[in-house]
């Protein structure tokens, strides 16, 4: 999201694990909110919240 607001290409890598079996999961997300799961056999649920950032007051935390 920050990449879209700033007009920059940004990416994030999220290293986590399955809450059920504790196998590691790596997810990459880019500025276009495209995501790739880089863990064999993993199919985690990935979602992006839709928040109207212009209506957030007094901070972005309140939107969530």
VENCOR-V603771 format. One record per backbone hydrogen bond with DSSP energy under -0.5 kcal/mol. NH is the residue of the N-H (numbers start at 1). CO is the residue of the C=O. If there is no record, write none. Layout:
<<NH | CO> <NH | CO>>
This chain:
<<5 | 1> <6 | 2> <7 | 3> <8 | 3> <10 | 8> <12 | 29> <14 | 27> <15 | 13> <16 | 14> <16 | 25> <18 | 23> <22 | 18> <25 | 16> <27 | 14> <28 | 36> <29 | 12> <30 | 34> <31 | 10> <33 | 30> <36 | 28> <38 | 26> <38 | 36> <42 | 39> <46 | 44> <51 | 49> <53 | 51> <55 | 52> <56 | 53> <62 | 59> <63 | 60> <64 | 61>>
